[in-house]
Amino acid sequence: MSKVPQPTPQRIWITGASSGIGRMSTIALVGAGHRVLASARRTEALDALADDCRELAGQVEVMSCDVTLPESCTACATWISEQWGGIDVVIPNAGIGYFDPLTEGKLLEWKSMVDVNVTGVLNTLHAALPMLLEAKGLVINIGSLAARQVFPNSGVYCATKHAVLAISESLRTEFRNEIAVTTLNPGAVNTPFIDRTTNESLRASYRPQFDEGMDPEFVAQAIVWTIACKGKGVISELTIRPDRR
C-alpha cells in the first residue's frame, strides 16, 4: 500500500485491544504518532500493551471495557471527552467466533457472538457517535470475509458479520456528509481467534488455515493506511486475504 502523509495525530478509540488484530493495530497506530485509547476486558494484557507502546511516537492509554455493557462503553467515551476533548476515529474491533454445525451449536455460544460482535459494536458506536459527528470523524468497522460469504459451520458468526456490514451501510446512508465509514473485511489471520472453538475436531482442522493466515501486522497497516487517507478520500470497504499463491 502506498504511504499517505498524515499531518495531524488522530484521537482514536479501539476495542478488543488486548490481543490479535486489536493489539497489533494499537502498536501500529501509536507508532504512527496517534493518540489511542486501547480498551479490552483483560487488564493485565492491556498493561503489557502499554509497556510495548511506551517508546513509540504517539500516546496510548488503556482502559478496561466490556463492550457488551453500555455503561462500560459510555465510561470510555466520557474519559475521551474529558481528557482529549473529542474523538476522531473509533474502531469497534472486539469480536469472537465459535465454529460448529448448526445442529451441534451451543445456544450460549451463539448468544455470546451476538452480544460481542453486534451489540458490542452498537454499544461502542452509540457511546462515540455524538463526538464523531462533532469532529466529522471516521468509523472503521471490522467485518470479515464472512460479511460477504457464508461458510459451513459458521452460520451464526457469519450472521454477526453481515450485521456489522449493515451497520456500516446504515451509518454511511444516514450521515453521508458528516462521518466517514470503512468496513475492513479480513480473511484468516494468524491469531488465537480459532482457539475459542469448543468443537475439538473442527478446531484442529481449522488451525492450519489460521496458522497460514495473514500476520495481524498486515491488517494493522491497512487500518493505519485507512486513517491516513482521512480528509483525502474514503475507503468504504476493503477486503484483504492471505497470499496463497
C-alpha positions in Angstrom: 0.0 0.0 0.0 1.3 3.4 -0.8 2.0 5.7 2.1 -0.3 8.7 2.5 1.0 11.6 4.7 -0.9 12.0 8.0 -0.3 15.6 9.1 -2.4 15.6 12.2 -2.4 13.0 15.0 -5.8 11.4 15.5 -7.7 10.7 18.7 -8.6 7.0 18.3 -10.5 4.5 20.4 -10.1 0.8 19.6 -11.9 -2.0 21.5 -10.6 -5.6 21.8 -7.1 -4.3 22.0 -5.6 -7.0 24.3 -4.7 -9.5 21.6 -4.7 -10.2 17.9 -5.7 -7.5 15.4 -6.6 -5.1 18.2 -3.2 -5.3 19.9 -1.2 -5.1 16.7 -3.3 -2.2 15.4 -2.8 -0.3 18.7 1.0 -0.7 18.4 0.9 0.4 14.7 -1.3 3.4 15.4 0.8 4.6 18.3 3.9 4.1 16.2 2.3 6.3 13.5 2.0 9.1 16.1 -1.6 8.9 17.0 -3.3 9.1 20.4 -5.0 5.8 21.2 -7.4 4.7 23.9 -7.0 0.9 23.9 -9.7 -0.9 25.7 -10.5 -4.6 26.5 -11.6 -6.8 29.3 -8.2 -8.2 30.2 -6.4 -5.6 32.2 -3.1 -7.5 32.5 -2.8 -7.8 28.7 -3.6 -4.1 28.4 -0.8 -3.2 30.8 1.6 -5.3 28.8 0.4 -3.5 25.6 1.0 -0.1 27.3 4.6 -1.2 28.1 5.2 -2.2 24.4 4.0 1.2 23.2 5.9 3.3 25.7 8.8 4.2 23.4 6.7 4.8 20.3 5.9 8.2 18.7 2.3 8.5 19.8 0.4 8.1 23.0 -1.5 5.2 24.4 -3.9 5.0 27.3 -5.5 1.7 28.4 -8.9 1.2 30.0 -10.9 -1.8 31.0 -14.1 -2.2 29.0 -16.7 -4.9 28.4 -18.4 -3.9 25.1 -21.4 -5.9 26.0 -22.2 -3.4 28.8 -23.4 0.0 27.6 -22.2 1.7 30.8 -18.7 0.3 30.2 -18.6 1.9 26.7 -20.0 5.1 28.0 -17.2 5.3 30.6 -14.6 5.1 27.8 -16.3 7.8 25.8 -16.6 10.0 28.8 -12.9 9.6 29.5 -12.1 10.6 25.9 -14.4 13.6 26.1 -12.9 14.8 29.3 -9.2 14.1 28.6 -9.0 14.7 24.8 -12.0 16.9 24.1 -13.4 14.6 21.5 -12.6 11.7 19.2 -11.6 11.4 15.5 -11.7 7.6 14.9 -13.5 4.7 16.5 -12.6 1.1 15.8 -15.1 -1.3 17.3 -12.7 -4.3 16.9 -13.8 -6.6 19.7 -15.1 -9.8 18.3 -15.3 -13.6 18.9 -16.1 -16.6 16.9 -17.2 -20.2 17.7 -17.5 -22.8 14.9 -19.9 -25.7 14.9 -22.5 -27.3 12.6 -25.9 -25.6 13.4 -27.2 -28.9 14.7 -24.5 -29.1 17.3 -24.3 -25.3 18.0 -24.5 -24.2 21.6 -27.0 -21.5 22.4 -24.8 -19.8 24.9 -22.0 -19.5 22.2 -24.5 -18.1 19.7 -25.6 -15.5 22.2 -22.0 -14.6 23.1 -21.2 -13.9 19.4 -24.3 -11.7 19.0 -23.5 -9.9 22.3 -19.9 -9.1 21.4 -19.9 -8.9 17.6 -23.2 -7.0 17.2 -24.4 -5.5 20.4 -20.8 -4.6 21.3 -20.3 -2.7 18.1 -23.6 -0.9 18.7 -22.7 0.0 22.3 -19.3 1.4 21.2 -20.8 3.4 18.3 -23.7 4.7 20.5 -21.2 6.0 23.0 -18.9 7.6 20.4 -21.3 8.8 17.8 -22.0 12.3 19.2 -18.3 13.1 19.3 -17.7 11.6 15.9 -20.4 13.8 14.4 -18.9 16.8 16.0 -15.4 16.0 14.7 -16.6 14.7 11.3 -14.8 11.6 12.2 -14.2 8.1 10.9 -15.7 4.7 11.9 -13.6 1.6 11.0 -15.8 -1.5 11.5 -14.0 -4.8 11.5 -16.0 -7.1 9.3 -14.7 -10.3 7.7 -14.9 -12.4 4.6 -17.8 -13.8 6.4 -19.6 -10.5 5.9 -19.8 -11.3 2.2 -19.9 -15.1 2.2 -21.5 -17.7 4.4 -19.2 -20.6 5.3 -20.1 -24.1 6.6 -20.0 -24.5 10.4 -20.0 -20.7 11.0 -23.6 -19.6 10.2 -24.2 -17.5 13.3 -20.7 -16.0 13.2 -21.3 -15.0 9.5 -24.7 -13.6 10.5 -23.0 -11.3 13.0 -20.5 -10.1 10.4 -23.3 -9.5 7.9 -24.9 -7.3 10.6 -21.6 -5.3 11.0 -21.7 -4.6 7.3 -25.3 -3.5 7.5 -24.5 -1.2 10.4 -21.7 0.4 8.3 -24.0 0.9 5.4 -26.6 2.5 7.7 -24.1 4.9 9.1 -22.9 5.8 5.6 -26.5 6.4 4.4 -27.7 8.4 7.4 -24.5 10.5 7.9 -23.2 10.8 4.4 -21.9 14.3 4.8 -20.9 14.1 8.5 -18.8 11.0 9.1 -16.7 8.6 7.0 -17.2 4.8 7.3 -14.9 2.0 6.4 -15.6 -1.7 6.7 -12.4 -3.8 6.8 -13.0 -7.5 5.8 -10.0 -9.7 6.6 -9.7 -13.3 5.7 -7.9 -15.7 8.0 -5.4 -14.0 10.4 -2.8 -15.8 12.4 -4.2 -15.0 15.9 -5.6 -17.1 18.7 -9.1 -16.4 17.3 -9.9 -20.0 16.5 -8.9 -21.2 19.9 -12.3 -20.4 21.4 -14.0 -23.1 19.3 -15.0 -25.9 21.7 -15.6 -28.4 18.8 -12.2 -30.1 19.1 -12.2 -31.7 15.6 -13.2 -28.5 13.9 -10.7 -26.5 15.9 -7.9 -28.9 14.9 -9.0 -28.9 11.2 -9.2 -25.1 11.0 -6.0 -24.4 13.0 -3.6 -24.8 9.9 -5.7 -22.4 7.9 -5.3 -19.7 10.6 -1.6 -20.6 11.2 -1.1 -19.9 7.5 -3.2 -16.8 7.6 -2.2 -13.1 7.4 0.1 -11.6 10.0 -2.0 -9.3 12.2 0.5 -6.6 11.4 -0.7 -6.6 7.8 -4.3 -5.9 9.0 -3.0 -3.2 11.3 -1.2 -1.5 8.5 -4.4 -1.5 6.5 -6.0 0.3 9.4 -3.2 2.8 9.6 -3.4 3.5 5.9 -7.2 3.9 6.0 -6.8 6.5 8.7 -4.0 8.2 6.8 -6.5 8.7 3.9 -8.9 10.7 6.1 -9.6 14.1 4.5 -8.3 12.9 1.1 -10.7 10.0 0.3 -12.8 7.4 2.0 -12.0 3.6 1.8 -15.6 2.5 2.0 -14.8 -1.2 2.1 -11.6 -3.1 2.0 -11.2 -6.9 1.7 -7.8 -8.4 2.4 -6.9 -12.1 2.1 -3.9 -14.3 2.8 -1.4 -14.6 -0.1 -1.9 -18.3 -1.0 -0.5 -18.5 -4.5 
